[in-house]
Amino acid sequence: MKIREAGIDYIDKTLGRLYNGLSMLMVSDSFSMNDADRLAALFALNFLEKGGAVISVHTNLPFNIIQKQVEKNYSHGKNEVFQKAVTEGRFHFLSLVSSENRINTSYNVLKSVREIANDPNRIVYEINDVKNRIRQDFPDTLILVTYTNISSSIIDFDSRTVLKMIRRLVLDAKREGYIFLGTANRDVHESTVTNTLNHIVDYAMNFSLETIYDQKHTYVYVSKTPLLKEAHKILNQRVAYHFSSDNFITLFPLYPSFDELKESMSFNEWGQISVLGWNHIITPIQTLTIFLDSVEKLFGHEKNQEILFDLGRKVGVGAARLVESGLQISDEKLFLEVLKYNTAAGWGRLLSTEGSIDGGKLKIAGISTVALSYGRSDHPVCTFIAGGLAGILKVATKKDWSARETKCIAMGNELCEFELELK
Protein backbone atom coordinates (compact mmCIF):
# COMPACT_ATOMS: atom_id res chain seq x y z
CA MET A 1 0.00 0.00 0.00
CA LYS A 2 1.19 3.50 -0.85
CA ILE A 3 -0.11 6.72 0.73
CA ARG A 4 1.59 9.66 -0.96
CA GLU A 5 -0.43 12.65 0.26
CA ALA A 6 -1.31 13.92 3.72
CA GLY A 7 -4.51 15.53 2.43
CA ILE A 8 -3.38 18.76 4.11
CA ASP A 9 -2.37 21.28 1.47
CA TYR A 10 0.34 23.06 3.48
CA ILE A 11 2.10 19.80 4.41
CA ASP A 12 1.82 18.36 0.91
CA LYS A 13 3.34 21.51 -0.62
CA THR A 14 6.20 21.86 1.87
CA LEU A 15 6.96 18.14 2.27
CA GLY A 16 6.51 17.02 -1.33
CA ARG A 17 5.04 13.59 -0.65
CA LEU A 18 4.77 10.98 2.05
CA TYR A 19 7.19 8.07 1.81
CA ASN A 20 7.99 4.93 3.78
CA GLY A 21 10.42 5.66 6.60
CA LEU A 22 9.44 9.34 6.90
CA SER A 23 9.76 10.98 10.33
CA MET A 24 7.90 14.19 11.18
CA LEU A 25 7.73 16.61 14.12
CA MET A 26 5.33 19.39 15.09
CA VAL A 27 6.82 21.76 17.69
CA SER A 28 4.80 24.44 19.48
CA ASP A 29 4.77 26.77 22.44
CA SER A 30 2.27 26.31 25.27
CA PHE A 31 -0.24 28.69 23.65
CA SER A 32 -0.35 26.80 20.34
CA MET A 33 0.11 23.24 21.65
CA ASN A 34 -3.52 22.32 21.04
CA ASP A 35 -3.17 23.43 17.42
CA ALA A 36 -0.14 21.19 16.87
CA ASP A 37 -1.98 18.24 18.43
CA ARG A 38 -5.08 18.98 16.36
CA LEU A 39 -3.12 19.06 13.11
CA ALA A 40 -1.37 15.80 14.03
CA ALA A 41 -4.78 14.23 14.70
CA LEU A 42 -6.11 15.48 11.34
CA PHE A 43 -3.06 13.96 9.66
CA ALA A 44 -3.83 10.64 11.37
CA LEU A 45 -7.52 10.75 10.41
CA ASN A 46 -6.63 11.40 6.77
CA PHE A 47 -4.17 8.51 6.97
CA LEU A 48 -6.90 6.21 8.28
CA GLU A 49 -9.29 7.43 5.58
CA LYS A 50 -6.79 6.35 2.91
CA GLY A 51 -6.69 2.85 4.40
CA GLY A 52 -3.64 3.16 6.65
CA ALA A 53 -3.22 2.00 10.25
CA VAL A 54 -2.38 4.28 13.19
CA ILE A 55 -0.73 3.63 16.56
CA SER A 56 -1.37 6.63 18.83
CA VAL A 57 0.68 7.14 22.01
CA HIS A 58 -0.66 9.54 24.67
CA THR A 59 0.24 10.36 28.27
CA ASN A 60 -2.51 9.94 30.89
CA LEU A 61 -5.31 10.58 28.39
CA PRO A 62 -8.31 8.20 28.50
CA PHE A 63 -9.58 6.88 25.18
CA ASN A 64 -13.06 8.29 25.73
CA ILE A 65 -11.53 11.80 25.74
CA ILE A 66 -9.97 11.08 22.33
CA GLN A 67 -13.39 9.99 21.05
CA LYS A 68 -14.98 13.22 22.29
CA GLN A 69 -12.23 15.33 20.69
CA VAL A 70 -12.80 13.65 17.33
CA GLU A 71 -16.55 14.27 17.60
CA LYS A 72 -16.00 17.91 18.60
CA ASN A 73 -13.22 18.99 16.23
CA TYR A 74 -13.93 17.06 13.05
CA SER A 75 -16.83 16.38 10.71
CA HIS A 76 -19.29 13.50 10.94
CA GLY A 77 -17.50 11.88 8.00
CA LYS A 78 -14.13 11.95 9.75
CA ASN A 79 -15.73 10.59 12.93
CA GLU A 80 -17.12 7.65 10.93
CA VAL A 81 -13.66 7.01 9.49
CA PHE A 82 -12.25 6.93 13.02
CA GLN A 83 -14.91 4.61 14.42
CA LYS A 84 -14.54 2.24 11.47
CA ALA A 85 -10.76 2.07 11.94
CA VAL A 86 -11.19 1.33 15.67
CA THR A 87 -13.70 -1.44 14.94
CA GLU A 88 -11.53 -2.98 12.22
CA GLY A 89 -8.40 -2.84 14.37
CA ARG A 90 -6.52 -0.30 12.22
CA PHE A 91 -6.37 2.21 15.10
CA HIS A 92 -4.52 1.35 18.30
CA PHE A 93 -4.38 3.59 21.35
CA LEU A 94 -1.61 3.35 23.95
CA SER A 95 -2.17 5.40 27.11
CA LEU A 96 1.01 5.95 29.13
CA VAL A 97 0.36 5.88 32.87
CA SER A 98 2.61 5.81 35.92
CA SER A 99 2.48 2.70 38.07
CA GLU A 100 0.62 4.47 40.90
CA ASN A 101 -2.10 5.69 38.50
CA ARG A 102 -2.50 2.42 36.63
CA ILE A 103 -5.81 0.65 37.13
CA ASN A 104 -6.15 -3.10 37.20
CA THR A 105 -9.22 -3.35 34.97
CA SER A 106 -9.35 -2.09 31.40
CA TYR A 107 -11.50 1.03 30.88
CA ASN A 108 -12.39 -0.13 27.35
CA VAL A 109 -13.34 -3.54 26.02
CA LEU A 110 -11.61 -2.87 22.69
CA LYS A 111 -8.44 -4.92 22.26
CA SER A 112 -6.87 -2.00 20.39
CA VAL A 113 -7.03 0.26 23.47
CA ARG A 114 -4.70 -0.38 26.37
CA GLU A 115 -2.83 1.23 29.24
CA ILE A 116 0.91 0.70 29.40
CA ALA A 117 3.57 1.62 31.93
CA ASN A 118 5.18 4.99 31.26
CA ASP A 119 8.66 3.61 30.75
CA PRO A 120 10.77 4.24 27.59
CA ASN A 121 11.73 0.59 27.10
CA ARG A 122 8.15 -0.53 27.68
CA ILE A 123 6.83 2.09 25.23
CA VAL A 124 9.10 0.85 22.43
CA TYR A 125 8.21 -2.78 23.22
CA GLU A 126 4.44 -2.10 23.11
CA ILE A 127 4.69 -0.11 19.87
CA ASN A 128 6.60 -2.99 18.25
CA ASP A 129 4.07 -5.51 19.56
CA VAL A 130 1.17 -3.54 18.07
CA LYS A 131 3.01 -3.12 14.74
CA ASN A 132 3.44 -6.89 14.53
CA ARG A 133 -0.26 -7.47 15.22
CA ILE A 134 -1.28 -4.97 12.55
CA ARG A 135 1.03 -6.61 10.01
CA GLN A 136 -0.52 -9.99 10.77
CA ASP A 137 -4.07 -8.69 10.28
CA PHE A 138 -3.31 -6.17 7.49
CA PRO A 139 -0.11 -7.33 5.74
CA ASP A 140 0.02 -4.59 3.07
CA THR A 141 -1.13 -1.68 5.23
CA LEU A 142 1.13 1.32 5.82
CA ILE A 143 1.52 2.19 9.53
CA LEU A 144 1.69 5.63 11.16
CA VAL A 145 2.99 5.96 14.73
CA THR A 146 2.01 9.21 16.46
CA TYR A 147 3.58 10.26 19.76
CA THR A 148 1.59 13.13 21.25
CA ASN A 149 3.48 15.55 23.50
CA ILE A 150 6.96 14.08 23.64
CA SER A 151 7.76 16.88 26.11
CA SER A 152 5.55 15.27 28.74
CA SER A 153 7.80 12.19 28.66
CA ILE A 154 10.84 14.43 29.00
CA ILE A 155 9.32 15.83 32.21
CA ASP A 156 8.81 12.29 33.53
CA PHE A 157 12.31 11.14 32.56
CA ASP A 158 15.55 12.85 31.71
CA SER A 159 15.84 14.36 28.23
CA ARG A 160 18.71 12.09 27.19
CA THR A 161 16.62 8.95 27.81
CA VAL A 162 13.61 10.27 25.88
CA LEU A 163 15.69 11.58 22.97
CA LYS A 164 17.34 8.17 22.74
CA MET A 165 13.88 6.56 22.61
CA ILE A 166 12.64 8.93 19.90
CA ARG A 167 15.78 8.39 17.86
CA ARG A 168 15.21 4.65 18.11
CA LEU A 169 11.61 5.03 16.89
CA VAL A 170 12.77 7.21 13.99
CA LEU A 171 15.46 4.71 13.00
CA ASP A 172 12.93 1.86 13.28
CA ALA A 173 10.63 3.80 10.95
CA LYS A 174 13.39 4.10 8.35
CA ARG A 175 14.36 0.44 8.67
CA GLU A 176 10.82 -0.99 8.71
CA GLY A 177 9.14 1.52 6.40
CA TYR A 178 6.48 3.03 8.67
CA ILE A 179 5.90 6.76 9.29
CA PHE A 180 6.58 8.51 12.61
CA LEU A 181 4.93 11.76 13.73
CA GLY A 182 5.57 13.44 17.10
CA THR A 183 4.48 16.67 18.78
CA ALA A 184 6.50 18.61 21.36
CA ASN A 185 6.18 21.75 23.50
CA ARG A 186 9.36 23.84 23.35
CA ASP A 187 8.39 25.82 26.49
CA VAL A 188 8.87 22.95 28.94
CA HIS A 189 12.50 22.04 28.25
CA GLU A 190 15.77 23.59 27.15
CA SER A 191 16.24 24.66 23.53
CA THR A 192 18.90 22.01 22.94
CA VAL A 193 16.22 19.33 23.26
CA THR A 194 14.07 20.99 20.59
CA ASN A 195 17.11 21.43 18.35
CA THR A 196 18.00 17.76 18.76
CA LEU A 197 14.44 16.66 17.91
CA ASN A 198 14.54 18.86 14.79
CA HIS A 199 17.84 17.27 13.84
CA ILE A 200 16.57 13.71 14.28
CA VAL A 201 13.49 13.97 12.02
CA ASP A 202 13.14 14.50 8.26
CA TYR A 203 10.43 17.17 8.38
CA ALA A 204 9.61 19.67 11.13
CA MET A 205 6.86 22.27 11.54
CA ASN A 206 6.85 24.96 14.23
CA PHE A 207 3.81 26.69 15.73
CA SER A 208 4.28 29.93 17.63
CA LEU A 209 2.63 33.10 18.93
CA GLU A 210 3.34 36.71 18.10
CA THR A 211 1.79 39.90 19.46
CA ILE A 212 1.13 42.54 16.79
CA TYR A 213 -0.78 45.75 17.48
CA ASP A 214 -1.62 44.37 20.95
CA GLN A 215 -3.32 41.36 19.34
CA LYS A 216 -2.12 37.77 19.67
CA HIS A 217 -1.58 35.90 16.40
CA THR A 218 -0.54 32.29 15.93
CA TYR A 219 1.53 31.27 12.92
CA VAL A 220 3.32 28.24 11.56
CA TYR A 221 6.52 27.67 9.59
CA VAL A 222 8.61 24.77 8.34
CA SER A 223 12.08 24.49 9.89
CA LYS A 224 13.18 21.34 8.06
CA THR A 225 12.08 19.63 4.85
CA PRO A 226 13.40 16.95 2.46
CA LEU A 227 12.69 19.32 -0.47
CA LEU A 228 16.29 20.41 -0.86
CA LYS A 229 15.83 22.47 -4.03
CA GLU A 230 12.88 24.34 -2.55
CA ALA A 231 14.18 24.62 1.01
CA HIS A 232 15.38 28.22 0.69
CA LYS A 233 11.86 29.27 -0.38
CA ILE A 234 10.08 27.35 2.36
CA LEU A 235 12.17 27.35 5.52
CA ASN A 236 11.11 29.75 8.29
CA GLN A 237 8.51 31.50 6.11
CA ARG A 238 5.79 32.29 8.66
CA VAL A 239 2.13 32.03 7.69
CA ALA A 240 -1.10 32.40 9.62
CA TYR A 241 -3.57 29.52 9.60
CA HIS A 242 -7.17 28.51 10.19
CA PHE A 243 -8.78 25.20 11.13
CA SER A 244 -12.02 23.97 9.62
CA SER A 245 -13.48 20.63 10.67
CA ASP A 246 -11.59 18.70 7.99
CA ASN A 247 -8.84 21.04 6.88
CA PHE A 248 -5.90 23.18 7.91
CA ILE A 249 -5.78 26.33 5.78
CA THR A 250 -2.82 28.67 5.62
CA LEU A 251 -3.45 32.37 4.98
CA PHE A 252 -1.58 35.02 3.06
CA PRO A 253 0.21 37.57 5.29
CA LEU A 254 -1.95 40.53 6.22
CA TYR A 255 0.42 42.78 8.06
CA PRO A 256 2.08 44.43 5.00
CA SER A 257 -1.39 45.12 3.55
CA PHE A 258 -2.56 46.60 6.83
CA ASP A 259 0.58 48.73 7.12
CA GLU A 260 0.08 50.03 3.57
CA LEU A 261 -3.51 50.87 4.40
CA LYS A 262 -2.47 52.76 7.55
CA GLU A 263 0.25 54.66 5.72
CA SER A 264 -2.27 55.90 3.16
CA MET A 265 -4.76 57.01 5.82
CA SER A 266 -5.26 60.66 6.79
CA PHE A 267 -7.75 62.66 8.88
CA ASN A 268 -8.53 66.34 8.16
CA GLU A 269 -10.15 69.23 10.01
CA TRP A 270 -13.48 68.58 8.28
CA GLY A 271 -13.74 65.22 10.03
CA GLN A 272 -12.99 63.25 6.88
CA ILE A 273 -10.95 60.04 6.83
CA SER A 274 -9.07 59.44 3.60
CA VAL A 275 -7.63 56.05 2.57
CA LEU A 276 -5.73 55.70 -0.70
CA GLY A 277 -7.05 59.14 -1.61
CA TRP A 278 -10.75 58.26 -1.16
CA ASN A 279 -12.95 59.34 1.76
CA HIS A 280 -14.14 56.55 4.09
CA ILE A 281 -16.60 56.27 6.95
CA ILE A 282 -15.86 53.99 9.91
CA THR A 283 -19.05 52.48 11.30
CA PRO A 284 -19.95 49.43 13.41
CA ILE A 285 -20.82 46.28 11.46
CA GLN A 286 -24.23 46.33 13.14
CA THR A 287 -25.10 49.37 11.00
CA LEU A 288 -24.72 47.28 7.85
CA THR A 289 -26.53 44.22 9.20
CA ILE A 290 -29.47 46.39 10.32
CA PHE A 291 -29.54 47.94 6.84
CA LEU A 292 -29.48 44.54 5.13
CA ASP A 293 -32.24 43.18 7.35
CA SER A 294 -34.39 46.31 6.85
CA VAL A 295 -34.08 46.20 3.05
CA GLU A 296 -35.17 42.55 2.99
CA LYS A 297 -38.22 43.27 5.16
CA LEU A 298 -39.15 46.22 2.95
CA PHE A 299 -38.75 44.60 -0.48
CA GLY A 300 -38.93 40.87 0.18
CA HIS A 301 -36.21 38.27 -0.26
CA GLU A 302 -36.04 38.04 -4.07
CA LYS A 303 -36.04 41.78 -4.76
CA ASN A 304 -33.64 42.31 -1.88
CA GLN A 305 -31.17 39.89 -3.49
CA GLU A 306 -31.27 41.86 -6.74
CA ILE A 307 -30.77 45.19 -4.97
CA LEU A 308 -27.90 43.99 -2.78
CA PHE A 309 -26.08 42.23 -5.61
CA ASP A 310 -26.27 45.29 -7.84
CA LEU A 311 -25.19 47.57 -4.98
CA GLY A 312 -22.33 45.21 -4.08
CA ARG A 313 -21.20 45.04 -7.70
CA LYS A 314 -21.01 48.84 -7.89
CA VAL A 315 -19.11 49.00 -4.59
CA GLY A 316 -16.74 46.28 -5.84
CA VAL A 317 -16.07 48.26 -9.01
CA GLY A 318 -15.34 51.35 -6.90
CA ALA A 319 -13.01 49.45 -4.54
CA ALA A 320 -11.12 47.90 -7.47
CA ARG A 321 -10.66 51.27 -9.17
CA LEU A 322 -9.51 52.74 -5.86
CA VAL A 323 -6.80 50.10 -5.41
CA GLU A 324 -5.96 50.16 -9.13
CA SER A 325 -5.27 53.89 -9.07
CA GLY A 326 -3.53 53.82 -5.69
CA LEU A 327 -1.18 50.89 -6.34
CA GLN A 328 -0.95 51.06 -10.15
CA ILE A 329 -1.70 47.36 -10.72
CA SER A 330 -4.15 45.38 -12.85
CA ASP A 331 -5.41 41.92 -13.86
CA GLU A 332 -5.24 39.00 -11.37
CA LYS A 333 -2.84 40.84 -9.10
CA LEU A 334 -5.43 43.61 -8.79
CA PHE A 335 -8.10 41.09 -7.78
CA LEU A 336 -5.94 39.67 -4.99
CA GLU A 337 -4.83 43.10 -3.76
CA VAL A 338 -8.44 44.31 -3.57
CA LEU A 339 -9.29 41.25 -1.47
CA LYS A 340 -6.35 42.13 0.81
CA TYR A 341 -7.60 45.71 1.03
CA ASN A 342 -11.12 44.51 1.91
CA THR A 343 -9.67 42.15 4.54
CA ALA A 344 -7.61 44.95 6.09
CA ALA A 345 -10.74 47.12 6.01
CA GLY A 346 -12.60 44.53 8.12
CA TRP A 347 -14.84 42.75 5.60
CA GLY A 348 -13.47 39.31 6.41
CA ARG A 349 -10.75 36.90 5.37
CA LEU A 350 -9.97 35.06 2.14
CA LEU A 351 -8.99 31.48 2.99
CA SER A 352 -8.72 29.66 -0.31
CA THR A 353 -9.36 29.91 -4.05
CA GLU A 354 -9.95 27.21 -6.64
CA GLY A 355 -9.87 27.63 -10.40
CA SER A 356 -8.45 30.61 -12.23
CA ILE A 357 -9.45 33.93 -13.72
CA ASP A 358 -8.02 32.88 -17.08
CA GLY A 359 -10.14 29.72 -16.95
CA GLY A 360 -13.27 31.76 -16.32
CA LYS A 361 -14.26 29.96 -13.10
CA LEU A 362 -13.39 30.64 -9.47
CA LYS A 363 -14.49 29.20 -6.15
CA ILE A 364 -13.63 31.39 -3.17
CA ALA A 365 -13.89 30.33 0.48
CA GLY A 366 -13.50 32.67 3.41
CA ILE A 367 -14.82 34.20 6.60
CA SER A 368 -17.37 36.99 6.11
CA THR A 369 -17.74 39.62 8.81
CA VAL A 370 -21.30 40.18 7.60
CA ALA A 371 -22.23 36.53 8.09
CA LEU A 372 -20.52 36.35 11.49
CA SER A 373 -22.51 39.37 12.71
CA TYR A 374 -25.85 38.68 11.01
CA GLY A 375 -27.15 35.92 13.25
CA ARG A 376 -28.81 32.68 12.22
CA SER A 377 -30.41 32.60 8.76
CA ASP A 378 -32.07 30.00 6.53
CA HIS A 379 -30.47 31.49 3.41
CA PRO A 380 -27.09 33.03 2.42
CA VAL A 381 -26.71 36.62 3.66
CA CYS A 382 -23.56 37.72 1.78
CA THR A 383 -25.23 38.67 -1.52
CA PHE A 384 -23.71 42.14 -1.18
CA ILE A 385 -20.23 40.56 -0.99
CA ALA A 386 -20.99 38.26 -3.95
CA GLY A 387 -21.86 41.34 -5.97
CA GLY A 388 -18.66 42.98 -4.75
CA LEU A 389 -16.58 40.05 -6.01
CA ALA A 390 -18.28 40.27 -9.41
CA GLY A 391 -17.54 44.01 -9.51
CA ILE A 392 -13.88 43.52 -8.63
CA LEU A 393 -13.48 40.92 -11.38
CA LYS A 394 -15.19 43.23 -13.87
CA VAL A 395 -12.49 45.84 -13.32
CA ALA A 396 -9.68 43.26 -13.21
CA THR A 397 -10.72 41.49 -16.45
CA LYS A 398 -12.82 44.15 -18.22
CA LYS A 399 -15.54 41.48 -18.55
CA ASP A 400 -18.79 40.65 -16.70
CA TRP A 401 -18.94 37.85 -14.13
CA SER A 402 -21.76 36.07 -12.32
CA ALA A 403 -21.39 35.29 -8.62
CA ARG A 404 -23.42 33.41 -6.03
CA GLU A 405 -22.90 32.32 -2.44
CA THR A 406 -23.26 28.55 -2.07
CA LYS A 407 -22.33 28.23 1.62
CA CYS A 408 -22.75 30.76 4.41
CA ILE A 409 -21.62 30.97 8.03
CA ALA A 410 -25.02 32.45 8.94
CA MET A 411 -26.62 29.18 7.76
CA GLY A 412 -24.37 27.12 10.02
CA ASN A 413 -21.62 26.36 7.51
CA GLU A 414 -18.04 26.67 8.73
CA LEU A 415 -17.08 29.04 5.90
CA CYS A 416 -18.71 31.25 3.31
CA GLU A 417 -18.18 29.99 -0.22
CA PHE A 418 -18.72 31.85 -3.47
CA GLU A 419 -18.78 30.53 -7.04
CA LEU A 420 -17.88 32.99 -9.79
CA GLU A 421 -18.09 32.43 -13.55
CA LEU A 422 -17.28 34.52 -16.58
CA LYS A 423 -20.44 35.38 -18.50
Secondary structure, DSSP 4 states (H G I P E B T S, - for coil): ------S-HHHHHHH----TT-EEEEEE-TTTHHHHHHHHHHHHHHHHHTT-EEEEEEES--HHHHHHHHHHHS-HHHHHHHHHHHHHT-EEEEEEE-TTT--SS-S---TTEEEEES-HHHHHHHHHHHHHHHHHHSTT--EEEEE--HHHHHHHS-HHHHHHHHHHHHHHHHHHT-EEEEEEEGGGS-HHHHHHHHHHSSEEEEEEEEEETTEEEEEEEEEE-S-TTTHHHHBT--BEEEEETTEEEEE---HHHHHHHHHTEEE-TTS-EEETTEEE----HHHHHHHHHHHHHHH-HHHHHHHHHHHHHHHHHHHHHHHHHHHT--HHHHHHHHHHHHHHTTSEEEEEEEEETTTTEEEEEEEEHHHHHH---SS---HHHHHHHHHHHHHHHSS-EEEEEEE-GGGT-SSEEEEEEE-
